[in-house]
Amino acid sequence: MSFALLRVNVRLSQWAIFGWIVFLVAYALFVVLIYPSIAQSTGLLEYMKSLPESMLGSFGLTPEIIDELFGKEGFSLDGWLVTEFLNYWPIVVGIYAFMFGSGILSREADRGTIELLLSHPVQRYTIVATKFVALLAILALLLVASLAGVLLGTLFVEGGVDLGRMSLVLVQAGMAVAAIAAYSTLVSCLVLDPRRSVAIVGGIMAASFILNMLVPALGAAAWLGKLSLFYYYRPFDVVFRGELAASSTLVYLGVTGVCFLAALVVVQRRRAVI
């Protein structure tokens, strides 16, 4: 890995990083600040219980989870944060990850700057590895910013959150986004066209999300849902039961590792000038 290239990549993305940090902090803060207005709402509970189980399942909800969401004293702050913030975190941040990852090499090739990079005494795989590590570092910053937004919001409302479990949910969310970033990087190295890369990776992500939403309605074909990365994201289980499923961790780390290594092999084996 080239630390000089790492610093350059982070510096070039500094305004995007700043914008995403502000957005995530504001998003988390907004969700926490409106919590008091719905904390004792019985109408919301009745509405959610009236929905078909298949529709609830599309959002990772079950009647048991709904009971835990509301508890004996109304909608819990932990439950509200998972429902309105953490549940969507991998999708929102995944958009940034696939936009960055899909251009890791293809954007350099399109601009013609890849030849300048290759003129330095570094291996091709070093360029991709360094850019990918830069992306992971940015994702880590976004995770910290999200947690900071939650903690900032709790200063203005009654009730606290389980910081340990919130952090654990964000770790799982981060692993999901890292997997998206890894297959985006692989596509970027295979296609070498930023527009096609974005279209392919965006299509994969959208199809994965839709497939996960349709799982409750698939019946005997529900096993197809396991092909979606979002299927393994279980924030409610982490918050209410303290369970970080080993299967989720293995899938996310496995996809990340395989796609990342495949991207390095692909770029290293390209003999012609990219």
C-alpha positions in Angstrom: 0.0 0.0 0.0 1.2 3.5 -0.8 0.6 6.0 2.1 1.3 8.9 -0.2 -1.4 7.8 -2.6 -3.7 7.1 0.4 -3.3 10.7 1.6 -4.0 12.0 -1.9 -7.2 10.0 -2.2 -8.5 11.1 1.1 -7.6 14.8 0.4 -9.3 14.7 -3.0 -12.5 13.4 -1.3 -12.4 15.8 1.6 -15.4 17.9 0.6 -17.5 14.8 -0.2 -16.5 13.4 3.2 -17.4 16.6 4.9 -20.8 16.7 3.2 -21.6 13.1 4.1 -20.6 13.7 7.7 -22.8 16.7 8.0 -25.7 14.8 6.3 -25.4 11.8 8.6 -25.1 13.8 11.8 -28.1 15.9 10.8 -30.1 12.9 9.8 -29.4 11.1 13.1 -30.0 14.3 15.1 -33.3 14.9 13.3 -34.5 11.3 14.0 -33.7 11.6 17.7 -35.3 15.1 18.1 -38.7 14.1 16.7 -38.7 11.0 19.0 -40.7 12.7 21.9 -43.6 13.5 19.5 -44.1 9.8 18.8 -42.9 8.1 22.0 -46.4 7.6 23.4 -48.3 7.2 20.2 -50.7 4.3 20.4 -52.0 5.0 16.9 -48.6 4.1 15.4 -48.7 0.8 17.2 -52.2 0.0 16.1 -51.3 0.9 12.5 -48.2 -1.3 12.5 -50.1 -4.3 14.0 -52.8 -3.9 11.3 -50.3 -4.4 8.5 -49.9 -7.8 6.9 -47.0 -9.9 8.1 -45.6 -10.0 4.6 -45.4 -6.2 4.5 -43.8 -6.1 7.9 -41.3 -8.7 6.9 -40.2 -6.5 4.1 -38.8 -4.1 6.7 -37.4 -6.8 8.9 -40.3 -6.5 11.4 -42.3 -9.3 13.0 -45.1 -9.1 15.6 -42.5 -10.0 18.3 -40.2 -7.2 17.3 -43.1 -4.8 17.2 -43.9 -5.7 20.8 -40.3 -5.1 21.7 -40.3 -1.8 19.8 -43.1 -0.3 21.9 -42.6 -2.2 25.2 -44.6 -1.2 28.2 -43.8 2.5 28.2 -44.3 3.3 24.5 -41.9 3.4 21.5 -38.4 3.0 22.9 -35.7 5.4 21.6 -33.5 2.4 20.6 -36.4 1.0 18.6 -37.1 4.4 17.0 -33.5 4.8 15.9 -33.3 1.4 14.4 -36.6 1.8 12.5 -35.9 5.3 11.1 -32.1 5.6 10.9 -30.1 2.4 11.3 -32.4 0.3 9.2 -31.6 2.5 6.1 -28.0 3.3 6.9 -26.5 0.6 4.6 -28.7 1.7 1.7 -27.9 5.4 2.1 -24.1 5.0 2.7 -24.1 2.2 0.2 -24.8 4.7 -2.5 -21.7 6.6 -1.7 -19.7 3.4 -1.5 -20.8 2.1 -4.9 -20.2 5.5 -6.5 -16.7 5.7 -5.1 -15.9 2.0 -5.7 -17.2 1.8 -9.2 -14.8 4.5 -10.2 -11.7 3.3 -8.3 -9.9 2.3 -11.5 -12.4 3.0 -14.3 -12.5 6.7 -13.6 -8.7 6.9 -13.8 -8.7 5.0 -17.1 -11.4 7.2 -18.5 -9.5 10.4 -17.6 -6.2 9.0 -18.8 -4.6 9.6 -15.4 -3.9 5.9 -15.0 -0.8 6.2 -17.1 0.5 8.9 -14.8 -0.1 6.6 -11.8 1.6 3.7 -13.5 4.7 5.8 -14.2 5.5 5.7 -10.5 7.3 2.7 -9.1 4.2 1.0 -7.7 2.5 -2.2 -8.7 -1.0 -2.0 -10.3 -2.6 -3.9 -7.4 -1.1 -1.3 -5.0 -3.1 1.4 -6.7 -6.4 -0.5 -6.3 -5.5 -1.7 -2.7 -4.6 1.9 -1.6 -7.8 3.4 -3.0 -9.9 0.6 -1.4 -8.3 1.2 2.0 -9.0 4.9 1.6 -12.7 4.1 1.0 -12.7 1.9 4.1 -11.1 4.7 6.1 -13.9 7.1 4.9 -16.5 4.6 5.8 -15.1 4.4 9.3 -15.4 8.2 9.6 -19.0 8.0 8.5 -19.7 5.3 11.2 -18.2 7.5 13.9 -20.2 10.6 12.6 -23.4 8.6 12.7 -22.8 7.5 16.3 -21.9 11.1 17.2 -25.1 12.3 15.7 -27.1 9.9 17.8 -25.3 10.8 21.0 -25.7 14.5 20.3 -29.4 14.0 19.9 -29.8 12.2 23.2 -28.6 15.4 25.0 -31.9 17.1 24.0 -34.4 14.3 24.8 -35.3 12.2 27.8 -34.1 8.6 27.8 -30.8 7.1 26.6 -29.6 4.5 24.2 -27.6 1.3 24.6 -24.4 2.6 23.2 -22.8 -0.8 23.0 -25.6 -2.3 20.9 -25.9 0.8 18.7 -22.2 0.6 18.0 -22.7 -3.1 17.2 -25.4 -2.3 14.7 -23.2 0.2 13.0 -20.4 -2.3 12.8 -22.7 -4.7 11.0 -23.9 -1.9 8.7 -20.3 -1.0 8.0 -19.5 -4.6 7.0 -22.5 -4.6 4.6 -21.3 -1.3 3.0 -17.7 -2.7 2.8 -19.1 -5.7 0.8 -20.9 -3.3 -1.6 -17.6 -1.3 -1.9 -15.7 -4.5 -2.7 -17.9 -5.8 -5.5 -18.1 -2.2 -6.9 -14.3 -2.2 -7.0 -14.2 -5.5 -8.8 -16.6 -4.3 -11.4 -14.6 -1.1 -11.9 -11.4 -3.2 -12.6 -13.3 -5.5 -15.0 -15.1 -2.8 -17.0 -12.8 0.2 -17.0 -15.6 2.5 -17.9 -17.1 4.6 -15.1 -20.5 5.0 -16.7 -20.9 1.3 -17.3 -19.5 0.5 -13.9 -22.0 2.8 -12.1 -24.9 1.3 -14.2 -23.9 -2.3 -13.4 -23.1 -1.8 -9.7 -26.2 0.4 -9.2 -28.3 -2.3 -10.9 -26.9 -5.0 -8.6 -27.5 -2.9 -5.5 -31.1 -2.0 -6.6 -31.9 -5.7 -7.5 -30.4 -6.8 -4.1 -32.6 -4.4 -2.2 -35.8 -5.2 -4.1 -35.1 -9.0 -3.7 -34.8 -8.5 0.0 -38.0 -6.6 0.2 -39.9 -9.3 -1.8 -38.7 -12.2 0.4 -41.8 -12.5 2.5 -43.9 -12.7 -0.6 -41.8 -15.4 -2.4 -43.2 -18.3 -0.5 -41.3 -21.5 -1.4 -38.8 -19.4 -3.3 -37.9 -17.4 -0.2 -34.4 -18.9 -0.2 -33.6 -16.6 -3.1 -33.5 -13.8 -0.6 -30.2 -15.2 0.7 -28.6 -13.9 -2.6 -29.2 -10.4 -1.3 -26.6 -8.7 0.9 -29.4 -6.8 2.7 -30.9 -10.2 3.8 -28.1 -10.6 6.3 -28.5 -7.1 7.9 -30.4 -7.6 11.1 -30.4 -4.4 13.2 -33.4 -5.3 15.3 -31.9 -8.6 16.4 -28.7 -6.8 17.5 -30.5 -4.0 19.4 -33.2 -6.1 21.1 -31.4 -9.4 21.6 -27.7 -8.4 21.5 -27.2 -11.0 18.7 -24.7 -10.3 15.9 -25.3 -13.3 13.7 -22.2 -15.2 12.7 -23.7 -15.9 9.3 -24.0 -12.2 8.6 -20.4 -11.5 9.6 -19.1 -14.5 7.5 -21.1 -13.4 4.4 -20.0 -9.8 4.6 -16.4 -10.5 5.3 -16.4 -13.3 2.7 -17.8 -11.2 -0.1 -15.5 -8.3 0.8 -12.4 -10.5 0.8 -13.2 -12.5 -2.3 -14.2 -9.4 -4.4 -11.2 -7.4 -3.2 -8.7 -10.1 -4.0 -10.4 -10.8 -7.3 -10.0 -7.1 -8.2 -6.3 -7.2 -7.4 -5.8 -10.3 -9.6 -7.8 -8.7 -12.4 -5.8 -5.5 -12.4 -2.5 -7.1 -12.0 -3.0 -9.5 -14.9 -3.8 -6.7 -17.4 -0.5 -6.6 -19.4 -1.5 -3.9 -21.8 -1.5 -0.3 -20.7 -4.9 0.4 -19.3 
